[in-house]
Amino acid sequence: MDFYFTDRDYNVLGVAGINYGHFRIAGELETQSTTVATTLFTGTLYYENRYAEQAIAMCADTNYLLLDYSPRYLGHEIASGRSESNVWSVA
């Protein structure tokens, strides 16, 4: 599965995979609420030091995180993020 990080105009800022690439996603969890019609996605983005600036831009508040569940895409707005070393957690 691939995760596409985009800005508000859907310009792709970076792509993270679960097993490969400069950016990896792990610990992903998608929670759906039928009572308030929302979906929450949480996960951890791992990256090398040389990609820190790009990771920060990808995980900026109000950017979008699009999930490739072929043959369809799901989208989430990044509401908050925090960085610890080479790890970025988004919610």
NORDATA-V856197 format. One line per field, one symbol per residue. psi: psi as a letter, one per 30 degrees, with the letter a starting at -180 (. if undefined). A space follows every 10 residues. Layout:
psi=???
This chain:
psi=kkkkklafgg kkflkklffl lfkkklgkkk kkjfeghlkk kklkkkllef geeeeeeegk kflkjkkiik glkkkkkjel lkkjbgkkkl .
